[in-house]
Amino acid sequence: QVQLVESGGGWVQAGGSLRLSCATSGVFEYCNAMAWYRQAPGQTREMVATIDNRGVTKYSDLVKGRFRISRENAKNTVYLQMSSLKPEDTAVYYCNAKLFSGLVVTREYWGQGTQVTVSS
């Protein structure tokens, strides 16, 4: 059974930091990429950062230089270190795992989300 469980969300003042964790089971060893997405109220879900199984990372321009995605293979866990947080970073943050066949996503899994609130 595949599970992705996020933790580490909360309330922080602008300029502060938070670290999100995504503990996984049943998928980490064979997925091709892990990612963090976020969804603010009334907005579509957007990609924040991705990391593939070689450790190659990509970031949204909105968070580049402030957020860092990493993975700890021994713990089947992915992290999102968020610094210099802004009120516009307020959203529910979701962990995502993808399996690819070539360039096609064949399977995709989501966590339940964790709320991040940044006050001005």
TADA-V408211 format. One line per field, one symbol per residue. ss: DSSP state (2 for helix, 1 for strand, 0 for the rest). Layout:
ss: ???
//
This chain:
ss: 001111100111100001111111100000001111111000000111111100001110000000111111222011111100002220111111111110011111110001111110
//
